[in-house]
Every structure is written in C-alpha cells, then in structure tokens.
C-alpha cells in the first residue's frame, strides 16, 4: 500500500487505539475517508451534522480518557465542528479534528468555500496547523496528538484536498510518547496546608472531577476532618454513591444543605475543582485548594494555601499530617439537613403529588392540570436504568432534574456540556457513548429545545442501530430561560416551543417512539422504554410551570417571580 499522507494519518489513528472517526464526507476528505474504508478496526461514522460529530468524538474522549477524532471538510464543514470542539476544549477532552482545505495552490486566493482554518480555530485549539508538504508528516501529526493529549484539549490538523494522496519520501513510523507525569507540591507547602486545616473547627470539602481518581484519599480526608463533602455536578460520578460525607451539589442546581455546609465552615478544602460561580463560595473563610493546573489556583476565590499537583499524590502527602477532628457536629448537621431535603424531593417525585391537596390550595398550584412532573420522570429513570448506565444531559432543566433525582451508583457514568453549557449536546454525546460502549445502556436526558436543534442525527442513530434511550423532557419551553426571566421579574417571552409529537417523528425515522401524557402511565412507559431493544425515544409531556428552587434562594428572586407571574396574566402593555 502506498505510504500517502492520508494512509499515514489513518494508520496512526489505528495505532493509537482510535476506533471511530465522526464526520460528514466531503471532497477534500476523500483521500482520508477512503483510507478509513480500507483500514480494519477503524470505522467511519457518518453523521448528519458536523456539530454532532464533534460532540460524539468529545463524548468518547471524556468517557475513555483517550483521543477522540472528528472530521470536517473544506469551509462550512469545518465551521460546523466549532461548537462541539469548544465543548471538548472546555471539558479538557483530547480531541483531534482533521479538516479539509482547498487545493494547496489556491490557498489565499479567496477560492470557493475557502476558510482560514488556522485562524478559525485559534481560540479553541491548543494546536492548529495546515499541512503544506508530505515531508511534514508524520511529525506534524505527532505534534498535534501530543498537544491534544498532553494539554487535554483540541488539536486541529488541516489537510488540503490535493495533499492527502501524495506519498511520503520518509518511511519512519509514527512515535507519540504520551506518558504523563504525576506531581505533587513540596513538603513545606503541604505542611502549611495541614496546619491551617488542623487549626480549623469546621472544615467543608468542595470536590470536583479532578479528584475522581483519588476517591479513597478524599474519603479518608473527610473522615479525619469530619468534613461534609459538597460535590460539583461532574463529581457525582465517583463520589455520590456509598459516601457518608457527601451532601450534594451547590449553586443554582444545588440544595440548602450544601449551601449551609459551605457558609458555616471556617475552612474550605477545594479538591480538583474550578467551580466557577463566585457567589456560592463562603465569605470570611480560610481556603486551601489542590489542583493539577496552577492557573486554576485562586481564580475563583482568594486562597490562603494553593497546592499545584495531582489530588491523589498531594493528599497522600497531606494525610499523615492531619489530626482527627474532635468535634463532628458540623458534619452531623450537614448530613441531617441533606437527608431532610432529600425527603422533600422524594415527595415531589410522586407522580400524584398534587392530588393530595384540596380546595383553594389545589387551585393555586402551577400544576393544577396534573401534568407529569419532571421530578417524577427523572426519579422513574433512576429506578429503571441499569447500574452501569451512561447518562448524558442537555444543558438546562434536564440537567437540574438529573442532578437531583439520578444517583450515580454502581458503575454509572455521566457527561454533559457542563463547562460550555451548550444546547443540543445530550443526543450526539449519547451517540458517541453508545459506540464506545456497545453493551452498556446509554440514557440521554434531552430537553425538547436541545433535541430539536440537532434532530437530524436521530437518523444517524437509526442508520447504525444504536440502542440509545432518549428521554425527552417535553415541556414545550426553553425551561431554564423561562425560569431566569421570571426570577428577574420579566414575563416569559420567546421561550415557548411549537413541538411536534417527537415519538411520532422518531417512529417515522425508524426508531421506537413512546409518548406519555398521563402520570398514571409514567412508570410503565419508562420500564417499557428500557426493556425495548434498539433505539427508543420516550417523549414525556411535563409540566412547563415546574420551578427548581436553588439551594440558597434570594428574596429578590421570589419577588421577581411574583412580579413576572402578574405580568404574564396582564394584557400586553399593562405590565
């Protein structure tokens, strides 16, 4: 076989263990896709939109911890990759995007579909380069992969359409050398952190995704310090199950127990998190932060001690210096508050919650028509989903309900657009996840707005017969935007969605579609969706007026909500 630029790239991807390349075919990619066609154990996954391809590649990277790969052809095809690549970049997921380009001699001539990829991807990529000669290979590919894996980010390699078929003169094999070092801070810095924590009487932990590989060390730290453990959303996976210290999430999706644990501690230990919402950090509190990335230290909250290093290695050095806390009241109080909050949430998850109310109180309820409660749907999914299910969630209210009602027990996994906050991520991420783990159950928590934005890639799921379970929270709204408007005292505007019957759409495309409109049918429908072989779309009409109360609601939010409701019922112009 000729040693062409395309075959070198594709052969190296196979060597790296890449199994899927996601994209939409196009002329500039023809040498590359043909090389994939003739390569065993590396499959081309043809998507309907390049954004879905990038989301799918990013999902595989996040779940596997290895390189994800997507492709976009010249011009618009590459532009369409951007949103999914931004999500991968902000998730620190190593992804290689291979982009087509106009013929080499036409670069810079404003040729048909020409886009300057090196400029286009400047903000999103840790590495970007255009191949202009076969002699640059495989060196340029090696640099791209090392940058993506070593820095945890996106690398973009642009290949002009007439270069892929050109042969290399050098026959040396590719060499990547991708081992990463594990580091920890010097002993004096660790001792300073231990002194601060030992002198505190009420320590709270804020634990993020960066601590997941150090579960045993984190639990031992919480035990010694008698510290309640507040989890970021991405730390649900790995720390929520079988943990006598965790008190759930903080922030807008959080709960009062977590907010109280943060506000009433006199020391905060941050482990592997860059939690961005400054308003939710405690005031007048000593802070220690451990993170592998030095640039994360102190950028959200002022620090007393910042430790740059691997969380596990740093805690192993710190633990022998910690003293056992004599008073466990702070932990006990936080856990009791958390249990009380959970009991209230379980009442909300009862499909017949409102039917217990009578008279004027029932008439005042937002769900007086007894539509399906999103809490009940999320709780039912938690009940029937497999113990090793992989969950994805769309940004917005779907993520709120997953956060509160789905437990990451067993070997369950969780990904979403939790840093970029994009719409439309759950379904294409589920697509990538199912190809990564064909024998595991993949469950996508889809908002109706998010699903409809990339609806075309339901056909990709059909084409490859991927048995994903798409759970659609169909409230006919952009729910999170609606809530934000009303909390600010604004009447709902521009958030209503004229949805089709998504189950009927799915059935027309060759998927199993199940539509649920009656709370009494909810559990049987969820069970049937998970028991049905192949891809299933479960379209559940949920209450559009459901409100997710944050862990620390402000009086201004309550007044804003009341004012908004008054304005919504007044004729236009009277509000």
ROKE-611014 format. One line per field, with one value per residue (C-alpha): x, y, z. Coordinates in steps of 0.25 Angstrom, whole numbers, plus 2048, in hexadecimal, padded with zeros to 3 digits. Layout:
<nodes>
u = X, ... .
v = Y, ... .
w = Z, ... .
</nodes>
This chain:
<nodes>
u = 800, 805, 80A, 802, 7FE, 7F0, 7F5, 800, 7F5, 7EB, 7F5, 7FA, 7EC, 7EA, 7F7, 7F2, 7E6, 7DC, 7D0, 7C7, 7C8, 7BC, 7B8, 7B1, 7B8, 7BD, 7C6, 7D2, 7D1, 7D0, 7DE, 7DD, 7CF, 7D4, 7E0, 7D6, 7CD, 7D9, 7DE, 7DA, 7D5, 7D3, 7C5, 7BF, 7B2, 7AB, 7A3, 798, 79F, 7AE, 7AA, 7A4, 7B1, 7B9, 7B0, 7B1, 7C0, 7C1, 7B8, 7C1, 7CD, 7C7, 7C2, 7CF, 7D9, 7DF, 7DF, 7D2, 7D2, 7C9, 7CA, 7C4, 7C6, 7CA, 7C4, 7B6, 7B8, 7C4, 7BC, 7B1, 7BA, 7BD, 7B2, 7B5, 7C4, 7C2, 7BB, 7C6, 7D0, 7C9, 7C7, 7D6, 7D4, 7DF, 7D9, 7DF, 7D7, 7DC, 7D7, 7D7, 7DC, 7DC, 7E7, 7F5, 7F7, 7EA, 7EC, 7EC, 7E4, 7D6, 7D3, 7C5, 7C2, 7D0, 7D1, 7DE, 7DD, 7E9, 7E2, 7D5, 7D9, 7E3, 7DB, 7D6, 7E3, 7EF, 7F6, 7F2, 7FA, 7F8, 800, 807, 810, 811, 81E, 818, 811, 811, 818, 80C, 802, 80B, 80B, 7FC, 7F9, 803, 7FD, 7EF, 7F2, 7FD, 7F5, 7E7, 7E2, 7DE, 7E9, 7E5, 7ED, 7E9, 7EB, 7EA, 7E1, 7ED, 7F7, 7F0, 7F4, 803, 80D, 818, 826, 82A, 825, 827, 81C, 814, 818, 80F, 815, 809, 80C, 808, 810, 809, 80E, 80B, 80F, 81C, 81B, 81B, 80E, 807, 80B, 805, 7F8, 7F8, 7FA, 7EE, 7E5, 7E9, 7E6, 7D8, 7CC, 7C2, 7C8, 7C0, 7C5, 7C1, 7C5, 7C5, 7C8, 7D7, 7D6, 7CF, 7DC, 7DF, 7D1, 7D8, 7E1, 7D5, 7CC, 7D8, 7DA, 7CB, 7CB, 7D7, 7D2, 7C3, 7C0, 7B3, 7B6, 7B0, 7B0, 7B1, 7A8, 7B3, 7B8, 7AA, 7B1, 7BB, 7B7, 7A7, 7A6, 7A9, 7AE, 7AB, 7B0, 7AA, 79F, 79C, 79E, 79F, 79C, 78F, 78D, 790, 78A, 789, 791, 79D, 79C, 79B, 7A7, 7AF, 7AA, 7AC, 7BA, 7C6, 7CF, 7CD, 7D5, 7D3, 7D8, 7D9, 7CE, 7CD, 7BF, 7BC, 7B1, 7B7, 7AA, 7A9, 7B7, 7B7, 7BB, 7C5, 7CB, 7D9, 7DB, 7E4, 7E4, 7EA, 7EA, 7F3, 7F2, 7FA, 7F1, 7E5, 7EA, 7E3, 7DC, 7CE, 7D0, 7DC, 7E5, 7ED, 7F5, 7F5, 7FB, 7FE, 7FF, 7F7, 7EC, 7EF, 7FE, 7FC, 7F2, 7FB, 806, 7FC, 7F4, 7FF, 800, 7F1, 7EB, 7DE, 7D3, 7CE, 7C0, 7B7, 7AB, 7AE, 7AD, 7A1, 799, 79C, 798, 78B, 788, 78B, 782, 777, 778, 778, 76B, 764, 76A, 764, 757, 758, 75B, 74E, 746, 739, 740, 735, 729, 72B, 728, 719, 711, 717, 725, 724, 71E, 72A, 734, 73C, 739, 72A, 728, 730, 73B, 746, 751, 75F, 764, 75B, 761, 76F, 76C, 766, 772, 77B, 773, 773, 780, 78C, 796, 7A1, 799, 7A0, 798, 799, 791, 78D, 790, 784, 779, 77C, 78A, 783, 779, 785, 78D, 782, 77C, 786, 791, 79E, 79E, 7A5, 7AE, 7A5, 7AC, 7A7, 7AB, 7A5, 7A9, 7AB, 7B6, 7B2, 7A3, 79F, 791, 78F, 79B, 793, 78F, 79C, 7A4, 79B, 79E, 7AD, 7AC, 7A4, 7AE, 7B9, 7B1, 7A8, 7A4, 7A0, 793, 794, 78A, 789, 781, 77C, 776, 76B, 773, 780, 77B, 774, 781, 788, 77C, 782, 78C, 781, 783, 792, 78D, 783, 78E, 797, 78C, 792, 789, 789, 77D, 77A, 771, 76B, 766, 75B, 756, 755, 75E, 76D, 76B, 777, 776, 767, 76C, 777, 76D, 763, 76D, 771, 763, 761, 755, 758, 75B, 761, 763, 756, 759, 74F, 753, 74F, 74C, 75A, 756, 74F, 75B, 764, 75B, 75B, 76A, 76A, 76C, 763, 75B, 753, 74B, 746, 73B, 735, 73C, 736, 73D, 74B, 752, 74D, 751, 75F, 760, 75C, 766, 771, 76D, 76A, 776, 77D, 77C, 770, 76B, 762, 75A, 754, 74C, 750, 74B, 750, 74E, 757, 761, 76E, 771, 780, 787, 788, 77C, 77D, 771, 773, 771, 764, 75F, 763, 75C, 74F, 750, 753, 746, 73E, 743, 741, 732, 730, 72C, 738, 73D, 737, 743 .
v = 800, 80E, 816, 822, 82E, 828, 81A, 81F, 827, 81B, 811, 819, 81B, 80C, 80A, 814, 80B, 814, 80C, 817, 823, 82C, 836, 839, 835, 83F, 841, 846, 83A, 82F, 82A, 829, 822, 819, 815, 812, 80A, 800, 800, 7F5, 7F8, 807, 80B, 818, 81D, 826, 830, 83A, 846, 848, 84E, 841, 83A, 843, 841, 832, 832, 83A, 831, 825, 82C, 830, 822, 81B, 825, 823, 82B, 82D, 830, 838, 83E, 849, 84C, 859, 866, 864, 856, 85B, 867, 85D, 856, 862, 861, 852, 855, 861, 857, 84D, 859, 85E, 84F, 84D, 841, 83E, 83E, 83F, 846, 843, 84E, 84F, 85B, 860, 85B, 860, 869, 870, 873, 882, 885, 886, 879, 873, 86F, 873, 876, 878, 86D, 871, 87E, 878, 86E, 877, 879, 86B, 863, 860, 85D, 860, 85F, 85D, 852, 858, 84D, 83E, 83F, 846, 838, 831, 83C, 845, 83B, 837, 845, 846, 83A, 83D, 84A, 845, 83A, 841, 84E, 848, 850, 851, 850, 853, 84E, 854, 84B, 852, 849, 846, 843, 836, 82D, 832, 828, 82A, 828, 824, 817, 819, 814, 81E, 820, 826, 824, 828, 825, 830, 833, 833, 83F, 844, 851, 852, 84D, 85B, 85F, 852, 855, 863, 85D, 853, 85E, 866, 85A, 855, 862, 863, 85E, 85D, 859, 857, 850, 854, 849, 849, 840, 841, 839, 82D, 824, 827, 822, 81B, 826, 830, 828, 826, 835, 837, 82D, 833, 841, 83D, 846, 846, 844, 84D, 847, 84E, 848, 841, 83B, 834, 829, 823, 829, 829, 81A, 814, 821, 824, 832, 838, 842, 844, 850, 85F, 86A, 86C, 85D, 85B, 859, 860, 856, 858, 867, 867, 85E, 868, 874, 86F, 869, 871, 869, 865, 85A, 85A, 84D, 84C, 857, 864, 867, 874, 87A, 884, 888, 87A, 87A, 87D, 88A, 88C, 87E, 878, 871, 866, 862, 856, 855, 850, 85D, 868, 872, 86D, 871, 87D, 882, 87F, 882, 888, 87E, 87C, 870, 86B, 85E, 85B, 84C, 83F, 83E, 82F, 831, 83E, 838, 82C, 836, 83E, 833, 82F, 83E, 83F, 83E, 837, 841, 841, 847, 840, 84A, 851, 844, 83F, 84C, 84C, 83D, 83F, 84B, 844, 838, 841, 848, 83A, 836, 842, 840, 832, 837, 840, 833, 82D, 82E, 831, 83B, 846, 83D, 83D, 84C, 850, 85D, 86A, 865, 85C, 867, 86F, 865, 867, 858, 859, 851, 845, 845, 83C, 841, 841, 83D, 830, 82D, 82F, 826, 81B, 81B, 81A, 80E, 806, 80A, 800, 800, 802, 80C, 818, 825, 832, 83E, 84A, 858, 85E, 858, 84A, 84B, 850, 844, 83A, 841, 840, 832, 829, 823, 81F, 812, 805, 808, 812, 81D, 82C, 836, 843, 851, 855, 85F, 865, 864, 861, 85D, 850, 848, 83C, 835, 835, 832, 826, 822, 823, 81C, 810, 80D, 80E, 804, 7FC, 7F2, 7FD, 805, 813, 81D, 82B, 836, 83E, 84C, 84E, 85A, 853, 847, 84F, 857, 84A, 842, 83D, 834, 82B, 825, 822, 81A, 813, 810, 80A, 804, 809, 805, 812, 816, 825, 82B, 838, 841, 847, 854, 85C, 866, 86B, 868, 86E, 87B, 87C, 87A, 884, 88E, 88C, 88D, 89B, 8A0, 89E, 898, 88B, 88F, 887, 87A, 873, 868, 862, 854, 848, 83B, 837, 828, 828, 82F, 824, 819, 820, 81F, 810, 811, 80D, 819, 819, 825, 827, 831, 82B, 82A, 81C, 817, 81C, 811, 806, 80F, 811, 802, 7FE, 808, 802, 7F4, 7F6, 7F2, 7FC, 80B, 811, 820, 822, 82F, 833, 83F, 846, 852, 85F, 867, 85E, 866, 861, 869, 86B, 867, 876, 87D, 88D, 895, 89D, 890, 88E, 89C, 89B, 88E, 894, 8A1, 898, 890, 89C, 8A2, 895, 895, 8A4, 8A8, 8AD, 8BB, 8BB, 8B4 .
w = 800, 7FC, 808, 806, 80F, 811, 814, 81E, 826, 826, 829, 835, 83A, 83A, 841, 84C, 84E, 848, 843, 83E, 835, 835, 82A, 81D, 810, 806, 7FA, 802, 80B, 801, 802, 811, 811, 806, 80F, 81A, 811, 80F, 81D, 827, 835, 832, 82E, 827, 82E, 824, 82C, 826, 82C, 830, 83D, 841, 83C, 845, 851, 84F, 84E, 85B, 862, 85E, 863, 870, 873, 86F, 873, 865, 858, 851, 842, 839, 82A, 823, 814, 80E, 812, 818, 81C, 825, 82A, 82F, 838, 841, 84C, 84F, 84F, 859, 862, 861, 864, 870, 875, 873, 86A, 860, 852, 845, 83A, 82B, 822, 813, 80B, 7FD, 7F4, 7F8, 7ED, 7EF, 7FE, 800, 7F3, 7F9, 7F2, 7F3, 801, 806, 815, 81C, 826, 82E, 831, 833, 83D, 844, 851, 852, 84F, 857, 84A, 83B, 82F, 820, 819, 80D, 809, 80A, 811, 81D, 820, 82A, 832, 831, 835, 841, 846, 844, 84C, 857, 859, 85A, 864, 86C, 86E, 86E, 862, 854, 848, 83A, 82E, 821, 814, 806, 7FD, 7F3, 7FE, 804, 7F8, 7F8, 7FC, 807, 804, 812, 817, 826, 82F, 838, 846, 851, 85F, 866, 875, 87F, 88C, 899, 8A2, 8B0, 8B8, 8C0, 8CF, 8D5, 8CD, 8D1, 8E0, 8DF, 8DA, 8E5, 8EF, 8EA, 8E9, 8F7, 8FD, 8F8, 8FF, 8F3, 8E6, 8DA, 8CD, 8BF, 8B6, 8A7, 89B, 89D, 8AA, 8A4, 8A3, 8B2, 8B8, 8C3, 8C7, 8C6, 8CF, 8D9, 8DA, 8DC, 8E7, 8EE, 8ED, 8F0, 8E4, 8DC, 8CD, 8C3, 8B5, 8A7, 89D, 896, 8A3, 8A5, 89D, 8A6, 8B4, 8B5, 8B7, 8C5, 8CB, 8D9, 8D7, 8CB, 8CB, 8BC, 8B4, 8B6, 8AC, 8A5, 8A3, 8B2, 8BF, 8CC, 8D4, 8CB, 8CB, 8DA, 8DB, 8D3, 8DA, 8E8, 8E7, 8EC, 8E2, 8D3, 8CD, 8BD, 8B6, 8A7, 8A4, 89D, 8A1, 89A, 8A2, 8AC, 8B2, 8B8, 8BF, 8CE, 8D3, 8DF, 8DE, 8DD, 8CF, 8CB, 8BC, 8B5, 8A6, 89B, 894, 89A, 893, 89A, 8A8, 8AE, 8A1, 8A7, 8B6, 8BD, 8C3, 8D0, 8CA, 8BC, 8B8, 8AA, 8A8, 8A6, 8B0, 8B4, 8B5, 8BD, 8C7, 8C9, 8CE, 8D6, 8DD, 8E7, 8EC, 8EE, 8FC, 8FF, 902, 910, 90C, 902, 903, 8F6, 8EE, 8F6, 8F4, 8E5, 8E3, 8EB, 8E2, 8D6, 8DA, 8DD, 8CF, 8C8, 8CF, 8CA, 8BC, 8BC, 8BF, 8B3, 8AB, 8AE, 8A0, 8A9, 8B2, 8AF, 8B1, 8C0, 8C0, 8C0, 8BE, 8BD, 8BE, 8B3, 8AA, 8AD, 8A9, 89C, 898, 89A, 88D, 893, 888, 88A, 894, 88E, 89C, 89B, 88D, 892, 89E, 895, 88C, 898, 89D, 890, 88A, 88A, 895, 88B, 882, 87C, 87D, 874, 877, 86F, 876, 87D, 885, 881, 888, 894, 895, 893, 89D, 8A8, 8A5, 89E, 8A7, 8A1, 8A7, 8A3, 897, 891, 889, 886, 87C, 876, 872, 880, 87D, 86F, 872, 864, 860, 858, 85D, 864, 858, 850, 85C, 85E, 850, 853, 860, 85B, 850, 85B, 864, 85B, 866, 870, 872, 86D, 872, 86D, 875, 869, 86A, 85F, 85A, 85A, 853, 848, 846, 840, 83D, 830, 837, 83C, 82E, 832, 83E, 835, 82A, 834, 83C, 849, 855, 85C, 865, 862, 86E, 869, 874, 86B, 872, 865, 86B, 86C, 87A, 880, 879, 87D, 88C, 88A, 884, 88F, 89A, 895, 895, 886, 880, 878, 869, 85D, 865, 860, 856, 84C, 84D, 844, 84A, 84C, 84E, 840, 83A, 840, 83A, 82D, 82D, 831, 840, 84A, 84F, 85C, 860, 86F, 873, 87F, 88C, 88F, 883, 886, 88D, 883, 878, 87D, 880, 872, 86C, 873, 870, 861, 859, 84F, 850, 857, 858, 865, 863, 870, 871, 87E, 886, 880, 88D, 895, 89E, 8A3, 8AF, 8B1, 8BE, 8C3, 8BD, 8BD, 8C1, 8B4, 8AC, 8B4, 8B1, 8A3, 8A1, 8A7, 89E, 892, 894, 896, 889, 881, 884, 881, 873, 86B, 86E, 87C, 883 .
</nodes>
